[in-house]
Amino acid sequence: MNDELYHPVTIGNLTIAGNVFLAPLAGYTDVPFRTLAKEGGADLTFTEMVSVEGLSREGEKTMTLLERSPLELQYGVQLFLYSTDSLPQALDMLAPFSPDLIDINCGCPVPKVTKTGAGSAMMSNPALITKAVRIIKDRTGLPVSVKLRIGWDQQRRNYLTFSQAALDGGADMLTLHARTRSQGYAPSAEWGTLATLKRYTVEGGYAVPIFGSGDLFAPIDAKRMLQETGIDGVMFARGAIGNPTIFSQAKAILQGQEPLPPSHTEIRTQIMHHLDLMIAHYGEEAACKAMRKHAAAYLKGIARSAAIKQALVQALKREEYRVALVDL
Ligand SMILES: Cc1cc2nc3c(=O)[nH]c(=O)nc-3n(C[C@H](O)[C@H](O)[C@H](O)COP(=O)(O)O)c2cc1C
């Protein structure tokens, strides 16, 4: 085990400078968001989950999900699948994007995804993960990670046998979202399972990094998770929404510093910068609409922000954001 809490990570043939990552977040981790996360100190970023079926058919919407931010010198692409039939073709479509790592989603609880057998439903099909990991590695030569949950529900907590199936296929990293599928995103994540998974892989002689996800809401949570579980790294998810500097703050804490949270002025600057990145990517009106949920997250917990949020509900222009935020 590494003595330092903040340290580089080796994932197969890939080395990442640090162990504080941004998790895939469907509907959030687009190019502007990942640009902010990189500026905010994320050591590795992932696309939203991308359908293998959509990719193999070269669906336009699917292809835009794969775009890389100029700041992403390294990035991971997350795929979801229910069969390996279209996988070779999808990987060929993916090749021009040159991802550094491919992650397989085995955690999504959304019925639209699980009813096909993808996302967390894959946990009921360990033979499929072994096969999928093997095919991706053979065809691309890239490192492959698997993001899983504890299991489908409390009766089927098979994260260890499922992890073994991924390792049998040659998985180079595992990320455990420490909840079952039936728990969704609450109650509290069971961090004890992260320690158990780490112990399991070490005792099995596997040198793959184990990452943890679940209830990383504040910068200090990264330190708590690493100290309490002995795992190798963390993936911030909801904690990064409306707080893209959470990565550098967490890293400072892991290195023994006491960073200050962003001031209101810094938050205002951050929101406008985020909006500008969105405008460059989507155009003004679409960006102003899509930015509303982000703005609400930036303003969460700030006293007297209700009026600002109210003003932004209708905002369609950058200028309206600028004026609404003057009072922050
Ligand atoms: C809106 C939303 C979208 C998500 N999309 C994905 C996804 O595309 N792929 C994935 O593996 N996990 C996804 N997740 C799960 C997160 O990556 C993370 O594992 C989970 O939110 C637990 O971490 P947290 O409690 O710190 O938020 C999503 C979660 C949320 C809330």
The ligand as an SDF file (V2000), in Angstrom:
LIG
                    3D

 31 33  0  0  0  0  0  0  0  0999 V2000
  -27.0550   12.2780  -12.3540 C   0  0  0  0  0  0  0  0  0  0  0  0
  -26.1240   11.1000  -12.2370 C   0  0  0  0  0  0  0  0  0  0  0  0
  -25.6330   10.5020  -13.3760 C   0  0  0  0  0  0  0  0  0  0  0  0
  -24.7790    9.3990  -13.2860 C   0  0  0  0  0  0  0  0  0  0  0  0
  -24.2810    8.8330  -14.4270 N   0  0  0  0  0  0  0  0  0  0  0  0
  -23.4040    7.8120  -14.3430 C   0  0  0  0  0  0  0  0  0  0  0  0
  -22.8240    7.2430  -15.5160 C   0  0  0  0  0  0  0  0  0  0  0  0
  -23.0750    7.6700  -16.6490 O   0  0  0  0  0  0  0  0  0  0  0  0
  -21.9580    6.2050  -15.3390 N   0  0  0  0  0  0  0  0  0  0  0  0
  -21.6380    5.7080  -14.0960 C   0  0  0  0  0  0  0  0  0  0  0  0
  -20.8450    4.7730  -13.9810 O   0  0  0  0  0  0  0  0  0  0  0  0
  -22.1660    6.2340  -12.9890 N   0  0  0  0  0  0  0  0  0  0  0  0
  -23.0190    7.2730  -13.0780 C   0  0  0  0  0  0  0  0  0  0  0  0
  -23.5200    7.8160  -11.9320 N   0  0  0  0  0  0  0  0  0  0  0  0
  -23.0370    7.3300  -10.6260 C   0  0  0  0  0  0  0  0  0  0  0  0
  -21.8510    8.1680  -10.1280 C   0  0  0  0  0  0  0  0  0  0  0  0
  -20.7350    8.0620  -10.9810 O   0  0  0  0  0  0  0  0  0  0  0  0
  -21.4620    7.7780   -8.6920 C   0  0  0  0  0  0  0  0  0  0  0  0
  -20.9840    6.4440   -8.6920 O   0  0  0  0  0  0  0  0  0  0  0  0
  -22.6070    7.9050   -7.7160 C   0  0  0  0  0  0  0  0  0  0  0  0
  -23.2570    9.1490   -7.8740 O   0  0  0  0  0  0  0  0  0  0  0  0
  -22.1420    7.7520   -6.2710 C   0  0  0  0  0  0  0  0  0  0  0  0
  -21.2780    8.7740   -5.8890 O   0  0  0  0  0  0  0  0  0  0  0  0
  -21.7770   10.0430   -4.9900 P   0  0  0  0  0  0  0  0  0  0  0  0
  -22.6530    9.4420   -3.8800 O   0  0  0  0  0  0  0  0  0  0  0  0
  -20.4840   10.6140   -4.4500 O   0  0  0  0  0  0  0  0  0  0  0  0
  -22.5260   10.9320   -5.8900 O   0  0  0  0  0  0  0  0  0  0  0  0
  -24.4030    8.8900  -12.0100 C   0  0  0  0  0  0  0  0  0  0  0  0
  -24.9060    9.5060  -10.8670 C   0  0  0  0  0  0  0  0  0  0  0  0
  -25.7540   10.5950  -10.9520 C   0  0  0  0  0  0  0  0  0  0  0  0
  -26.2640   11.2280   -9.6760 C   0  0  0  0  0  0  0  0  0  0  0  0
  1  2  1  0
  2  3  1  0
  2 30  2  0
  3  4  2  0
  4  5  1  0
  4 28  1  0
  5  6  2  0
  6  7  1  0
  6 13  1  0
  7  8  2  0
  7  9  1  0
  9 10  1  0
 10 11  2  0
 10 12  1  0
 12 13  2  0
 13 14  1  0
 14 15  1  0
 14 28  1  0
 15 16  1  0
 16 17  1  0
 16 18  1  0
 18 19  1  0
 18 20  1  0
 20 21  1  0
 20 22  1  0
 22 23  1  0
 23 24  1  0
 24 25  2  0
 24 26  1  0
 24 27  1  0
 28 29  2  0
 29 30  1  0
 30 31  1  0
M  END
$$$$
